[in-house]
Amino acid sequence: LLAHSMSNPSAWLEIDIGDSALYDVGLAAWQRAQSWLKAVGGPQYGMQGPVEVMEPDQQQLLLDSYAADPVWSSQGLASVHRPPPLCAGRLQLELFQQECPKTVANFLSLCTGDKGLGKASKKPLHLKGCSFHRIVTGFCCQGGDIVRGDGSGGDSIYGGAFKDEKQGLALKHDAMGVLSMANSGKNSNTSQFFITLAPAPQCDGKHVVFGRVTAGLDILTRINAEAASPSGAPRTQVTIAASGVGLA
């Protein structure tokens, strides 16, 4: 890869790892337990919280008492365990503007959403909320399908597919953290991209390399361990919760 250049633009992706729907359910259950403790458990039973640090017998008493209270239990289950946060951190990216000006301009706009809706897709040209739909063990995590979310779609600020930039094709996929364009053949770049989880020389000359991860390689290690599969079907959700430009 190219040596780091202070003149190159930067971007960042905030990554969530885990099922957001299950997290929301777990968080709501924990919040119900906290609310019951404040309203009932403390005044009537002398319980002291927060619930996650209570003694096990007190936690069980809380859950049993909550379940026996029809007013509270009708609101849903309670839990004494707060679910771990989904946010894994931020991937900081250096983008190779001199070699791939058109590709980088597209990616920077996708990170900010400043171009509004796509001319071809009528979908927001924004990576925020987009998932990595393909995560192959020891190879790559692929995302950026802002149209369908499953790898069958994509759009760009140029109104659809745009051409490969030759200098980007000449760069190598020689390490973890290489940022490269996904495609369906020559000159078919849109919003889809991938980040290598290990060296991937099989992609050299076929995909436009336009950047690299400069901070957050530990997040890629987690993605490989927790979400990747040999088939590429994610074992758990990996989502771009937020994105932007500059240093995070």
Buried (B, 14 or more C-beta within 10 A) or exposed (E): BBEEEEEBBBBBBBBBBBBBEEBEBBBBBBBBBBBBBEEBBEEEEEBEBEBEEBEEEBBEBBBEBBEEBEEBBEBEBBBBEBBEEBEBBBBBBBBBBEBBBBBBBBBBBBBBBEBEEBBBBEBBBBBBBBBBBBBBBEBBBBBBBBBEBEBEBBBBBBEBBBEBBEBBBEBBBEBBBBBBBBBEEEEBBBBBBBBBBBBBEEBBEBBBBBBBBBBBBEBBEBBBEBBBEEEBEBEBBBBBBBBBBEEB
